[in-house]
Amino acid sequence: MQTASDIMDSHPVTVHPQDKVKTAARFIMAHRYRRLPVVDTDNRFVGVFGVDCLLRLVLPKAVVMEDGLNSVEFVRETLSDLHRRFKRHEDEPISMCMEEQEVEVVHPDTPLLETLLVLYRTRASLPVVEKDTNRLVGAISYWDAGKKIYAAEV
């Protein structure tokens, strides 16, 4: 039976909670990642940092706060305005807005179809973690899955 380990990247790019927002943003933008796994010093999976955080940092506070505005059609900002807002946060640690709760993961022995279903539901790369230790052993992106499926022999 094929499993998550058959399609995972066993050397994914990772970041640590104390890494700066600008470091994670560079990885995300250079490789077109939607999110990066966050690990501690023992390579245990602790969460993800992604483009949703980057967008939250550049949007006006009135939009992202609880019960904030639903529309900002009346606000006129430029790319330079958004860049300035990002610069205010670029040296802060990614822990400021990484997702820790309820991040779906798979295990190396998760069956292949179950893995693909979780990938489909999350619409972002999947951390692959050991059950007992919570150590990150890989990650699966749409590209990883697509390459393996496309290259499979019939």
Backbone as a chain_set.jsonl record, in Angstrom:
{"seq": "MQTASDIMDSHPVTVHPQDKVKTAARFIMAHRYRRLPVVDTDNRFVGVFGVDCLLRLVLPKAVVMEDGLNSVEFVRETLSDLHRRFKRHEDEPISMCMEEQEVEVVHPDTPLLETLLVLYRTRASLPVVEKDTNRLVGAISYWDAGKKIYAAEV", "coords": {"N": [[0.85, -1.185, 0.0], [0.569, 2.186, -0.85], [1.716, 5.21, 0.66], [1.71, 8.358, 2.505], [4.426, 8.897, 2.793], [5.464, 8.117, 0.369], [5.052, 10.177, -1.411], [5.98, 12.481, -0.282], [8.063, 15.382, 0.293], [11.067, 14.958, 1.66], [12.785, 16.795, 2.675], [11.791, 19.455, 3.462], [11.476, 23.062, 3.214], [11.784, 24.823, 6.177], [10.803, 26.892, 8.953], [11.53, 28.635, 12.03], [9.906, 29.501, 15.156], [11.053, 31.907, 16.131], [12.17, 33.06, 13.892], [12.378, 35.769, 11.567], [9.694, 37.69, 10.131], [10.302, 38.718, 7.581], [12.18, 36.869, 6.622], [10.707, 34.469, 6.355], [8.828, 35.42, 4.527], [10.431, 35.844, 2.28], [11.106, 33.168, 1.564], [8.532, 32.186, 1.001], [7.724, 33.842, -1.141], [9.781, 33.427, -3.044], [9.548, 30.728, -3.696], [6.906, 30.318, -4.161], [5.25, 29.277, -2.151], [2.39, 28.43, -0.182], [2.286, 28.131, 2.504], [4.53, 27.549, 5.243], [6.086, 24.937, 7.118], [6.505, 25.174, 10.635], [9.0, 24.614, 12.962], [10.418, 23.463, 16.099], [13.54, 23.648, 17.97], [14.189, 20.982, 18.142], [13.206, 19.891, 15.883], [10.507, 19.382, 16.047], [7.181, 19.594, 15.013], [5.407, 22.607, 15.161], [3.571, 24.333, 14.091], [2.252, 26.408, 11.388], [3.298, 28.891, 9.034], [2.069, 31.327, 6.902], [0.862, 32.718, 3.738], [-1.513, 33.914, 4.427], [-1.013, 35.2, 6.837], [0.831, 37.115, 5.979], [-0.8, 38.686, 4.319], [-2.604, 39.606, 6.237], [-0.941, 41.279, 7.668], [-0.515, 43.435, 5.937], [-2.972, 44.478, 5.332], [-5.402, 47.005, 6.256], [-5.911, 47.634, 9.759], [-8.575, 47.932, 10.514], [-9.91, 46.157, 8.933], [-9.01, 43.576, 9.494], [-9.436, 43.196, 12.192], [-11.444, 41.775, 14.852], [-14.869, 41.67, 14.103], [-14.502, 43.577, 12.153], [-14.344, 45.811, 9.28], [-16.221, 44.857, 6.374], [-15.866, 45.557, 3.814], [-13.694, 47.563, 1.862], [-13.876, 49.368, -0.147], [-13.95, 52.118, -0.314], [-11.501, 52.985, 0.573], [-8.406, 54.271, -0.396], [-5.477, 53.074, -1.216], [-2.017, 52.584, -2.01], [0.378, 50.355, -3.611], [2.786, 51.03, -2.468], [1.964, 52.024, 0.019], [1.065, 49.646, 1.208], [3.443, 48.229, 1.232], [4.967, 49.767, 3.031], [3.514, 49.227, 5.345], [4.026, 46.497, 5.616], [6.822, 46.608, 6.066], [6.916, 47.602, 8.635], [6.511, 45.367, 10.15], [8.346, 43.435, 9.409], [10.652, 42.643, 10.844], [9.74, 41.339, 13.039], [9.08, 38.367, 15.007], [7.979, 35.307, 13.475], [6.237, 33.947, 15.049], [4.334, 35.676, 15.906], [2.08, 35.52, 14.34], [1.703, 32.919, 13.472], [0.012, 29.872, 12.622], [-1.115, 27.659, 15.002], [-3.026, 26.056, 16.124], [-5.191, 23.384, 15.314], [-4.034, 22.617, 12.816], [-4.033, 20.657, 10.043], [-2.418, 17.571, 9.709], [-0.524, 14.855, 8.283], [0.611, 11.478, 8.682], [3.619, 9.551, 8.158], [2.767, 6.959, 7.452], [0.158, 7.288, 6.606], [-2.46, 6.322, 4.493], [-2.247, 6.635, 0.899], [-4.519, 7.66, -0.621], [-6.066, 8.793, 1.423], [-4.285, 10.729, 2.3], [-4.18, 12.372, -0.004], [-6.822, 13.251, -0.003], [-6.889, 14.811, 2.353], [-5.025, 16.739, 1.605], [-6.419, 17.898, -0.511], [-8.625, 18.962, 0.908], [-7.387, 20.826, 2.655], [-6.109, 22.557, 0.967], [-3.529, 23.494, 0.889], [0.008, 23.065, 1.5], [0.945, 20.045, 3.157], [2.003, 19.155, 6.367], [4.073, 16.429, 7.287], [4.202, 14.345, 9.916], [5.761, 12.472, 12.568], [3.952, 10.12, 14.475], [4.338, 9.564, 17.293], [6.378, 11.306, 18.213], [5.941, 13.793, 17.134], [7.686, 14.927, 15.395], [8.751, 16.648, 12.51], [8.847, 15.122, 9.439], [8.592, 15.49, 6.797], [6.97, 17.13, 3.989], [4.079, 17.734, 1.993], [3.194, 18.987, -1.046], [0.92, 20.326, -3.527], [2.363, 20.231, -5.848], [4.298, 18.251, -5.313], [2.654, 15.962, -5.073], [1.413, 15.998, -7.605], [3.639, 15.699, -9.362], [4.511, 13.086, -8.724], [2.231, 11.54, -9.345], [1.934, 12.106, -12.063], [4.309, 11.053, -13.062], [4.054, 8.375, -12.565], [4.075, 4.976, -13.557], [2.008, 3.222, -15.831]], "CA": [[0.0, 0.0, 0.0], [1.335, 3.425, -0.883], [1.41, 6.092, 1.789], [2.186, 9.741, 2.437], [5.888, 8.92, 2.642], [5.805, 7.895, -1.038], [4.933, 11.402, -2.213], [6.412, 13.661, 0.469], [9.403, 15.953, 0.189], [11.641, 14.663, 2.975], [13.649, 17.91, 3.086], [11.062, 20.699, 3.181], [11.92, 24.321, 3.81], [11.107, 25.058, 7.45], [11.176, 28.078, 9.714], [11.4, 28.506, 13.482], [9.052, 30.562, 15.695], [11.773, 33.162, 16.332], [12.598, 33.63, 12.609], [11.718, 37.033, 11.234], [8.668, 37.686, 9.094], [10.911, 38.94, 6.265], [12.823, 35.622, 6.2], [9.647, 33.575, 5.884], [8.238, 36.021, 3.322], [11.348, 35.567, 1.152], [10.902, 31.78, 1.158], [7.195, 32.065, 0.408], [7.677, 34.515, -2.439], [10.742, 32.827, -3.975], [9.148, 29.379, -4.084], [5.449, 30.305, -4.331], [4.617, 28.456, -1.122], [1.247, 29.029, 0.5], [2.631, 28.14, 3.912], [5.752, 26.835, 5.618], [6.028, 24.309, 8.439], [7.3, 25.794, 11.695], [9.511, 23.569, 13.856], [11.253, 23.933, 17.208], [14.955, 23.287, 17.823], [14.29, 19.522, 18.036], [12.497, 19.561, 14.643], [9.11, 19.016, 16.302], [6.231, 20.461, 14.318], [4.665, 23.455, 16.097], [2.56, 25.127, 13.398], [2.565, 26.845, 10.028], [3.301, 30.324, 8.752], [1.726, 31.391, 5.492], [0.495, 33.943, 3.046], [-2.62, 34.569, 5.119], [-0.414, 36.124, 7.803], [1.41, 38.241, 5.233], [-1.904, 39.56, 3.919], [-3.128, 40.231, 7.455], [-0.015, 42.339, 8.073], [-0.555, 44.6, 5.05], [-4.322, 45.042, 5.283], [-5.694, 47.939, 7.352], [-6.391, 46.996, 10.996], [-10.042, 47.972, 10.549], [-10.416, 45.025, 8.159], [-8.634, 42.285, 10.069], [-9.84, 43.073, 13.592], [-12.719, 41.087, 15.058], [-16.003, 42.517, 13.733], [-13.98, 44.677, 11.344], [-15.042, 46.17, 8.048], [-16.365, 43.804, 5.374], [-15.498, 46.124, 2.522], [-12.847, 48.755, 1.944], [-13.923, 49.999, -1.474], [-13.779, 53.565, -0.18], [-10.123, 53.283, 0.978], [-7.495, 54.362, -1.537], [-4.089, 52.854, -0.841], [-1.146, 52.157, -3.101], [1.305, 49.279, -3.267], [3.78, 51.611, -1.557], [1.353, 52.047, 1.354], [1.072, 48.276, 1.719], [4.844, 47.892, 1.492], [5.342, 50.429, 4.285], [2.883, 48.491, 6.443], [4.8, 45.264, 5.763], [8.139, 46.947, 6.626], [6.764, 47.785, 10.087], [6.432, 44.054, 10.805], [9.275, 42.468, 8.831], [11.654, 42.16, 11.798], [9.074, 40.659, 14.146], [9.134, 36.902, 14.857], [6.79, 34.736, 12.82], [5.327, 33.447, 16.084], [3.274, 36.664, 16.112], [0.83, 35.173, 13.642], [1.684, 31.573, 12.9], [-1.113, 29.027, 13.028], [-0.694, 26.539, 15.836], [-4.19, 25.242, 16.443], [-5.982, 22.704, 14.292], [-3.384, 22.456, 11.525], [-4.113, 19.253, 9.656], [-1.168, 16.911, 9.35], [-0.616, 13.423, 8.01], [1.74, 10.714, 9.192], [4.262, 8.851, 7.045], [2.028, 5.754, 7.053], [-1.217, 7.597, 6.183], [-2.671, 5.808, 3.132], [-2.108, 7.621, -0.164], [-5.771, 8.348, -0.942], [-6.425, 9.633, 2.578], [-3.36, 11.868, 2.224], [-4.635, 13.261, -1.078], [-8.076, 13.869, 0.432], [-6.534, 15.867, 3.304], [-4.396, 17.781, 0.793], [-7.517, 18.56, -1.231], [-9.424, 19.739, 1.872], [-6.649, 21.933, 3.248], [-5.718, 23.462, -0.12], [-2.185, 24.013, 1.17], [0.941, 21.975, 1.756], [0.649, 19.242, 4.354], [3.124, 18.651, 7.152], [4.081, 14.992, 7.575], [4.834, 14.249, 11.238], [5.747, 11.181, 13.256], [2.853, 10.066, 15.448], [4.739, 9.569, 18.695], [7.294, 12.385, 18.587], [5.506, 15.035, 16.478], [8.797, 15.457, 14.606], [8.462, 16.841, 11.092], [9.684, 14.255, 8.59], [8.416, 15.883, 5.404], [5.814, 17.951, 3.639], [3.508, 17.375, 0.695], [2.527, 20.078, -1.747], [0.23, 19.906, -4.743], [3.394, 19.938, -6.842], [4.866, 16.944, -4.982], [1.672, 14.935, -5.438], [1.246, 16.01, -9.062], [4.822, 15.117, -10.011], [4.515, 11.632, -8.515], [1.128, 10.954, -10.098], [2.239, 12.281, -13.487], [5.445, 10.196, -13.417], [3.766, 6.962, -12.28], [3.907, 4.112, -14.721], [0.696, 2.58, -15.921]], "C": [[0.893, 1.245, 0.0], [0.8, 4.388, 0.172], [1.923, 7.505, 1.533], [3.689, 9.803, 2.202], [6.318, 8.712, 1.195], [5.748, 9.164, -1.879], [5.462, 12.648, -1.505], [7.807, 14.116, 0.058], [10.022, 15.763, 1.565], [12.608, 15.741, 3.46], [12.945, 19.243, 2.827], [11.742, 21.916, 3.802], [11.107, 24.509, 5.086], [11.577, 26.386, 8.035], [10.947, 27.777, 11.195], [10.576, 29.667, 14.017], [9.751, 31.913, 15.855], [12.293, 33.772, 15.028], [11.784, 34.874, 12.292], [10.716, 36.861, 10.097], [9.309, 37.847, 7.717], [11.604, 37.684, 5.748], [11.791, 34.661, 5.63], [9.016, 34.114, 4.607], [9.125, 35.764, 2.106], [11.172, 34.145, 0.645], [9.572, 31.612, 0.428], [7.165, 32.661, -0.991], [8.611, 33.86, -3.467], [10.264, 31.488, -4.521], [7.645, 29.223, -4.311], [4.761, 29.323, -3.383], [3.391, 29.187, -0.588], [1.502, 29.103, 1.996], [3.858, 27.276, 4.14], [5.552, 26.15, 6.96], [6.962, 25.04, 9.408], [7.697, 24.682, 12.663], [10.31, 24.202, 14.985], [12.688, 23.449, 17.0], [15.176, 21.779, 17.728], [13.548, 18.997, 16.809], [11.085, 19.021, 14.887], [8.217, 20.064, 15.641], [5.431, 21.267, 15.341], [3.604, 24.318, 15.42], [2.97, 25.446, 11.979], [2.546, 28.367, 9.972], [3.034, 30.458, 7.27], [1.318, 32.744, 4.978], [-0.669, 34.65, 3.729], [-2.1, 35.552, 6.163], [0.159, 37.338, 7.088], [0.327, 39.213, 4.78], [-2.479, 40.302, 5.115], [-2.246, 41.404, 7.892], [-0.119, 43.581, 7.201], [-1.949, 45.214, 4.932], [-4.532, 46.025, 6.442], [-6.262, 47.191, 8.568], [-7.915, 46.93, 11.057], [-10.666, 46.803, 9.791], [-10.166, 43.706, 8.877], [-9.018, 42.122, 11.543], [-11.194, 42.355, 13.694], [-13.855, 42.073, 14.838], [-15.553, 43.748, 12.946], [-14.816, 44.917, 10.097], [-15.105, 44.98, 7.097], [-15.96, 44.273, 3.993], [-14.644, 47.362, 2.753], [-12.782, 49.456, 0.583], [-13.629, 51.487, -1.409], [-12.343, 53.966, 0.198], [-9.231, 53.262, -0.266], [-6.061, 54.243, -1.038], [-3.31, 52.356, -2.045], [-0.316, 50.957, -2.658], [2.387, 49.78, -2.312], [3.251, 51.692, -0.136], [1.397, 50.661, 1.987], [2.497, 47.837, 2.063], [5.32, 48.53, 2.802], [4.751, 49.691, 5.485], [3.636, 47.173, 6.691], [6.141, 45.543, 6.453], [8.063, 47.137, 8.147], [6.82, 46.458, 10.842], [7.541, 43.093, 10.403], [10.316, 41.917, 9.8], [11.046, 41.51, 13.037], [9.154, 39.149, 13.934], [7.84, 36.369, 14.231], [5.796, 34.188, 13.834], [4.175, 34.409, 16.322], [1.984, 36.289, 15.402], [0.879, 33.812, 12.965], [0.47, 30.808, 13.415], [-0.575, 27.849, 13.818], [-1.832, 25.549, 16.055], [-4.773, 24.596, 15.183], [-5.355, 22.695, 12.897], [-3.439, 20.979, 11.186], [-2.75, 18.755, 9.232], [-1.491, 15.483, 8.927], [0.636, 12.781, 8.583], [2.369, 9.949, 8.035], [3.482, 7.637, 6.552], [0.556, 6.023, 6.707], [-1.395, 7.091, 4.752], [-2.709, 6.939, 2.097], [-3.407, 8.372, -0.453], [-6.25, 9.239, 0.197], [-5.555, 10.891, 2.592], [-3.826, 12.863, 1.174], [-5.943, 13.954, -0.725], [-7.796, 15.013, 1.413], [-5.886, 17.035, 2.562], [-5.454, 18.59, 0.047], [-8.328, 19.458, -0.29], [-8.687, 20.963, 2.404], [-6.242, 22.98, 2.217], [-4.38, 24.15, 0.134], [-1.276, 22.828, 1.473], [0.659, 21.328, 3.108], [1.915, 18.864, 5.092], [2.963, 17.14, 7.364], [4.878, 14.83, 8.864], [4.752, 12.825, 11.781], [4.674, 11.211, 14.338], [3.319, 10.265, 16.879], [5.539, 10.803, 19.107], [6.863, 13.755, 18.08], [6.655, 15.713, 15.714], [8.373, 15.552, 13.142], [9.41, 15.966, 10.285], [9.534, 14.599, 7.114], [7.232, 16.806, 5.243], [5.354, 17.526, 2.259], [2.796, 18.583, 0.132], [1.743, 19.493, -2.919], [1.25, 19.506, -5.802], [4.019, 18.578, -6.583], [3.928, 15.828, -5.432], [1.519, 14.848, -6.954], [2.407, 15.382, -9.797], [4.825, 13.597, -9.899], [3.41, 10.956, -9.319], [1.443, 10.984, -11.593], [3.337, 11.311, -13.936], [5.178, 8.713, -13.204], [3.564, 6.182, -13.566], [2.564, 3.425, -14.674], [0.876, 1.086, -16.061]], "O": [[1.854, 1.332, 0.765], [-0.38, 4.381, 0.522], [2.493, 7.799, 0.482], [4.167, 10.679, 1.481], [7.429, 9.093, 0.826], [6.341, 9.215, -2.956], [5.403, 13.747, -2.056], [8.613, 13.339, -0.453], [9.548, 16.348, 2.539], [13.186, 15.614, 4.539], [13.442, 20.069, 2.061], [12.481, 21.807, 4.781], [9.884, 24.369, 5.075], [12.615, 26.922, 7.649], [10.274, 26.814, 11.561], [10.545, 30.727, 13.392], [9.11, 32.956, 15.729], [12.806, 34.891, 15.044], [10.633, 35.001, 12.71], [10.873, 36.005, 9.226], [8.898, 37.172, 6.772], [11.615, 37.453, 4.539], [11.982, 34.104, 4.548], [8.702, 33.344, 3.699], [8.618, 35.494, 1.018], [11.095, 33.924, -0.563], [9.5, 30.977, -0.625], [6.638, 32.049, -1.92], [8.255, 33.754, -4.64], [10.54, 31.148, -5.672], [7.167, 28.13, -4.616], [3.816, 28.631, -3.761], [3.36, 30.417, -0.547], [1.013, 30.003, 2.679], [4.18, 26.394, 3.343], [4.917, 26.714, 7.851], [8.059, 25.463, 9.041], [6.856, 23.91, 13.124], [10.815, 25.318, 14.86], [13.004, 22.894, 15.947], [16.236, 21.339, 17.281], [13.29, 17.798, 16.704], [10.533, 18.302, 14.055], [8.482, 21.264, 15.712], [4.848, 20.704, 16.268], [2.814, 24.969, 16.104], [3.897, 24.851, 11.429], [1.868, 29.031, 10.756], [3.679, 29.796, 6.458], [1.409, 33.762, 5.664], [-0.797, 35.87, 3.617], [-2.682, 36.62, 6.354], [-0.012, 38.467, 7.547], [0.513, 40.428, 4.85], [-2.805, 41.486, 5.022], [-2.742, 42.399, 8.421], [0.161, 44.682, 7.675], [-2.088, 46.351, 4.48], [-3.906, 45.885, 7.493], [-7.009, 46.224, 8.412], [-8.477, 45.976, 11.595], [-11.841, 46.496, 9.995], [-11.019, 42.818, 8.867], [-8.931, 41.019, 12.082], [-11.976, 42.335, 12.744], [-13.805, 43.197, 15.339], [-16.145, 44.822, 13.058], [-15.86, 44.296, 9.898], [-14.164, 44.189, 7.019], [-15.735, 43.458, 3.098], [-14.846, 48.108, 3.711], [-11.769, 50.053, 0.219], [-13.107, 52.055, -2.369], [-12.001, 55.148, 0.152], [-9.302, 52.341, -1.08], [-5.5, 55.199, -0.502], [-3.874, 51.781, -2.976], [-0.308, 50.59, -1.483], [2.848, 49.036, -1.447], [3.994, 51.458, 0.817], [1.728, 50.52, 3.164], [2.722, 47.158, 3.065], [6.007, 47.881, 3.591], [5.407, 49.546, 6.517], [3.855, 46.786, 7.839], [6.548, 44.786, 7.334], [9.03, 46.866, 8.859], [7.137, 46.429, 12.031], [7.666, 42.026, 11.004], [10.817, 40.812, 9.587], [11.764, 41.17, 13.977], [9.284, 38.696, 12.796], [6.758, 36.918, 14.438], [4.628, 33.986, 13.504], [3.147, 34.018, 16.876], [0.904, 36.703, 15.824], [0.168, 33.579, 11.987], [-0.029, 31.071, 14.509], [0.312, 27.131, 13.358], [-1.607, 24.343, 16.158], [-4.827, 25.216, 14.121], [-6.074, 22.759, 11.9], [-2.953, 20.143, 11.946], [-2.024, 19.423, 8.497], [-2.582, 14.973, 9.18], [1.599, 13.466, 8.926], [1.707, 9.72, 7.023], [3.526, 7.316, 5.364], [-0.214, 5.078, 6.533], [-0.574, 7.394, 3.886], [-3.147, 8.051, 2.39], [-3.399, 9.601, -0.523], [-6.781, 10.323, -0.043], [-6.044, 11.986, 2.867], [-3.865, 14.066, 1.432], [-6.158, 15.107, -1.098], [-8.409, 16.076, 1.307], [-6.171, 18.195, 2.861], [-5.384, 19.817, -0.013], [-8.675, 20.583, -0.649], [-9.29, 22.021, 2.585], [-6.053, 24.149, 2.551], [-4.137, 25.255, -0.352], [-1.753, 21.711, 1.678], [0.203, 21.97, 4.054], [2.825, 18.297, 4.488], [1.858, 16.646, 7.59], [6.07, 15.135, 8.911], [3.814, 12.081, 11.496], [4.512, 12.214, 15.034], [2.736, 11.069, 17.607], [5.393, 11.291, 20.228], [7.369, 14.774, 18.55], [6.604, 16.908, 15.427], [7.722, 14.653, 12.609], [10.629, 16.059, 10.43], [10.26, 14.068, 6.273], [6.585, 17.207, 6.21], [6.139, 17.021, 1.457], [1.897, 19.136, 0.765], [1.888, 18.318, -3.256], [1.032, 18.561, -6.561], [4.252, 17.82, -7.525], [4.349, 14.873, -6.085], [1.499, 13.755, -7.519], [2.209, 14.622, -10.745], [5.11, 12.902, -10.873], [3.637, 9.902, -9.914], [1.238, 9.996, -12.298], [3.299, 10.805, -15.058], [5.982, 7.876, -13.613], [2.964, 6.666, -14.526], [2.053, 3.09, -13.605], [-0.108, 0.351, -16.154]]}, "num_chains": 1, "name": "protein.A"}
